[in-house]
């Protein structure tokens, strides 16, 4: 992930140094709203430690999922020169990812002697800042960095972990028409902090622990309006 971040910064800096096109950053300035459609590649790497009879068994779970996600965004772009802008905004995305684990702790709760335990991640919110470079009067390139938060819910006889928080890096382009309508294309990734929980001691032993390390890579297309 650090290599991708370095590549984003290097490409953006190279274009900034070498841009010679006549452009006006004020064409992109002001408030805007948009709707987005995204393809999310979600990777959840998890571990379950089930302790029973003095013996601890560790299961490693890796779940990959690709899902369509829709969202809305609002923001404000401020020009800081003839070619540069700073874009501040927030986005909300609907969609969910789930990781399941089967615990073999007693007492037995299904025909296979397992207790279902799962984490569900949904309701992603991103707050971002995006330095932007005007390539022409209608087209701009931006590098985005932001804080992304998501809700975490659990099922099964385990404690509830805190919600997710992570850093998002992305690069994209925005084309603005004279009418104010814009089209944005973007690609990026998010690294989240880990989540963990342990059994409550009813159907899952309180010595059993569960954890997951989520990460997301995505591509998005947005259609919106600049006021």
Secondary structure by P-SEA (a helix, b strand, c coil): caaaaaaaaaaaaaaaaccccccccccccccccccbbbbbbbbbbbbbbbbcccbbbbbbbbbbbbbbbbbcccbbbbbccccbbbbbbbbbbbbbbbbbbbbccccccccccbbbbbccccbbbbbbccccccccccbbbbcccbbbbbbbbbcccbbbbccccccccccbbbbbccccbbbbbbcccccccccccccccccccccbbbbbbbbbbbccccccccc
